[in-house]
Amino acid sequence: MMTYDNYDRRVDKILEKADAEKKRRKKRKIALISSLSAAAAFLLALNLTLFVPYTVGGYDISAYEGSEYYALMDEIGSLNCSKPRRTNNLQELAEVVLAPLFGGGYAAPDMAGDSPSGGTIVEEDPSTSGNQSYEEVTNNQVEGVVEGDLLKRSDKYFYYLSYASSHDHQGDVLVDENGEPILDENGDKQVLPDYTDPSKLILNIYTVSGEKVNTYAISDEDPYAYNSYGLRREMYLTEDCTKILILVPYFDKDVKALFTRILGIDVSDPSSPREFARTSVSGDYVSSRLVGNTLLLVSNFTVRRDPDFAQQRQYLPAVDGEVLPMEDIILPENPTSARYTVITSFVADTLSSNDCEAYFDFSEEVYVSAENIYTTRSYIKAFAFEYEVLNGPDKYYRNMTEIARTAYDGTSLTYCGEMTAFGAIVDQYSLDEHEGVLRVVTTEMDLSWPTCNLYCFDISTFEQIAAVENFAPEGESVKSVRFDGDTAYVCTAKVTYYEVTDPVFEFDLSDYSHITYKDTGTIPGYSLSLIKFFDDTLLGIGYGDGFGELKIEVYASDEDKVTPLCEFKLAAAFSTEFKAYFIDAENGLIGLQIDADGRHKSGYLVLRFDGYNLVELMTVENVGTYSDDARACLIGDTLCIFGHTTTGDCVLKMVEV
């Protein structure tokens, strides 16, 4: 029987138990609230850390204030660095930390890297080829200033530089000598492992009688190094005929920019060529010249977007991996782009560097005289009206060409100054230095109508001493130029969708105070190139009635007019590269590769000017794939024609003319 005391004690125990449970629940609630509060505080901090935006970007070069390159960095930063942007730490965490762990996003590369291999000289073997004499086969613009080409020769050997792009082999079937698939023991076709034929430059060596001596292939660690860039390869043969110098642009993966590679190949024994040196210069290949034992190279180095100023090769030009000191870099006022024109002088037979100068701006065309290098750049300049224009603009704009002169000798380069002409030039043949005067022919766009101009500058004072402006008919622009002593030949043309017309002008520059000229009058088509030809005539190669027609024309000059003597026309595609034309003025011969429309054979077309007419001698078929790469030279009565296939295989055809 439960007494009151027992009941009371039981009630007390129940109340104690309930009170204890209440306290436990209160503690759990406090702990939960504390946890939630801590979590909320953490999330708030995380949000403030990761998601609150802040400003980054632009460029900060304060750490380099004492550097000799500080002013240059400032120009590059203003021209080539991104504007500030808004970001947060989560974005940075994803881009820099998480993405590389999972193979995505962008991870900044190590830009230090190894510099391109240097010009290490290999001890040479005694010549086993005997004495050779150099024979020129390139139509050089200036006598004694040799231009790079695909074909060079001595009195004993031909050297032709071909090129093959890389080719990926995947799932290729193994075949026997009859071209039949080879089967395995189960009767299945045997498949070769996947591999890549690397892109390569190929030096083909022949005797002058046409016997193949050697095929020397030059590839790279990167199997795609010369893909497409190999199309712009050029080479030289040194005066003693023992070395070949090859120049080719390539992409430097460390700097992420185009460079120019120079390769030295020892051909003292043509049956066993070997590389004796290689070096590199920052920038895409523009042009080069060989003068005696001095190799002159001009390249354009473009600074990458948002460069790392701690990595000097990203924003400073370098020769063989060594960046130029600031004293060798010319920084003009108000540059328009973060690019350099890099001019480098090398000792040709060792590829060691003599000197290097860099101008903080780009160049388009290069002309080299016997003592000076002229680099050009075009730009637009604003001019204020001399009088107030009511309800109109207060400025007008003209396109300009700046021509920088750099003197060179066997060891050094010296920046001298620059000249400025109105308009733009067509190519290197638009400039010529003669007896201390630089002559320049330009086309200026004026209110969408072109005007043709001739300017003459004193190269010692850089002052303009003569000009003939707006000499061509309305709407015509300059298409080709050729200087010859005191004479300048200029072809201008007006090109519309329904007609192509031109005159050819001849300027007498013997007296700069009284320049006179005469022309052909308007005739169909226009010439892409002009050159002095057989019996004191002028040869033009270009288009006829339209871009689908080849026109070769011969002109003569009389007292008051330039007269077309004869022409050859053919519906065909052809190269616009001047070096692809074979022109033998002494024998009146012309040759070039054509792709005819079916009514005429495609191949290498050979013509002869007999003093009255252009006579077709022959068309040699199957001379290679690329018309730009066709080259030819004459030995006695034998015309030697070179070309190559897509795989780089050299094609040599020898025909009697």
Phi, psi and omega in degrees: 000127183280125177270175180295320180296317178298317180298318182295318178296323180294318178297319179299319179296319179296319179293320177298317180296318180294321180294321178296318179296323179296317179295319179298317179297322179296319178296318179297320180296317179296318179296318179296316179298319179297318180295315180297321179296318179295318179297317179298318178297321179295316179297322178296316179295319179297318179297317179295327182281316189265324194252340179289121185288153174214168186266131173226181176093194189070209177213144178232110183248018183299331180293343184251023188301330180271001184284146175295340182265009189302312180297323178294317177302320181297318177296315180297318180299317181290332183268330196228009178252146183294154175289154177302147180225164178266134180212185176212172185288335177295318178299317179296318179300317181292319185284321190261326186257307188282315185302314179297329180294329183253012174078017181239177176069197185243125173251128182297129180284161173280110186273356179294299172054184174263137177288158177306148184302140188277175182279066179285132184264129177265135179302131186273146172278154174301145180297134178249004184263355182078171181293138177233157174241140183286136178237122182280133178236000182259137176283082182288145180290322183237131180298131180086352177249100190277137179258150178294151182203179177267343181235128172225159182206157168247189177285353182241331189225151167260145173231117182235130184257109176255184189204141175227131177282165181291155181218123179274131177252117179226120178072024179292138181271135178286130183237159178271187184295342178266002181083009180271143179299141176265128184261151175272187185294341178266004180084008178268150179294136177279129184250132178288150174298150177296136178205170181233127168282118183291156171293146184206151169266141186232117177268112181261127183241127179231153167286162180291349175271358174102006180275129179288131181258316183196153171234109187251112183264137180238111177247197186213166176300323175275115184296344181253015188303319186257009178303127181064319178297330180298342178295338183253024178291152171212162180213167176226154168248126181294161187299329179274002175065025180253349185222141172252133177247120183249133177240133182206137175285152176206164182263121177273114185289333180289312183275341184060054179203163177281139175235168173245126179260139175241123182246133176254122181245123178279118179241027176300330168246096185300339178282350182215069180294154176207146179285127180252343180196153170211144178212180182210158177226140177301136172111153178290145183292127176253302181194171179202166176211155174239119180236106185062238179255022179246123175260122179255128182235134174241128179224159177248115181258118180261124179285131181296160179293137179051061180293155173271111185291349174283343179252098191296327183291349176284335185227357178242136177294148183223149173242120182053039176085351181262121182288153181284143171290158183299332181294343178259009179244126180260120182254106182282171174284138175052057175296153186256349181205154180274067179222152179243146161263118184251121178247121184234139177248129181240153165283119191297320188274359174232343185063023170278147185279132173276307188198160178209136174232143178231134177250129183282074173179170187262163174235151181250311180234153182230131172236134182236122175264190182291341184227349187226150173249127178247120177248146187235150171216145178253151180200170179253133181238138179268139177234143177275141176296142179286346180224161183286133178257117182289130177053034180221181181290155179262001179223157169228161190235143177226143175276142189230160170233122174264131182241110180266136180253128176235121178279147178223152169224201184292341185232331190232161176240138181226118176288129186252326183148190182217159176239157180229130178238150174285138178098185181234153180263160180277311184197188184298334182285354176281355180238148178201133175257130182214115176052050175081007181236132174263123178254136186223135175245131185227166169239126178247133176272119182234108182054042178075356176258126180283149171230145184255134187225151173237127180235148178231132183235142170282119187285347178273327181254345183067016180269145175285128182249347179197157178201145169232109185252148175055051184272345184264163176301157184303134175087001182263150177233160182287132180247330178200152183219147172210126177261146178212092182063239181273012183238143173234133176249131183225130173253124174245160183206153171245120185245119175234177182288347182243350179201155174230117182226154179203156159250158170249127183256149171234120181257138173261111184253021182291337179227107185290343177277350181210076180277129177241161178207161176219167184209177182276345194082177184283126177227161181291149174077186174201161184262133174279338179213147176232143178203145176297142191224195186305134173056043175063030174264180178238133181252133175237134177237126181183218185260152175266237182289344179197179184286353177265007183234127173280134174230124174245125187226145178245133182240152173232156181246128172247198190297321185227014183203152169262124188246125172291125180271313181199164180214156174233125180237145180203134176287103185194152170272149183205167180286145173260007180274119185300322182292346178279353180267133171269119181229114178244093185296325183298322182256002178068030183257144177225138177215144175196155180275136182232156171240095187282168187272008179111333177277353179219151179294144171271150180149208182263112184273132180237126179238157173229134173267118185265011183102345181230318186222159171269116185252128177285121179271316183187166167232115183270119184274161173057056181254014180124174187270325193249119180292329179294335185261001178289135177222152180209154173211159185251129173236108186065237176258010183255123175267122181257116186249127181245143173203183176208160181270180180295335179272004178089000180292130182283142175242125177236123175241132180239120185229151177274134178238000000 
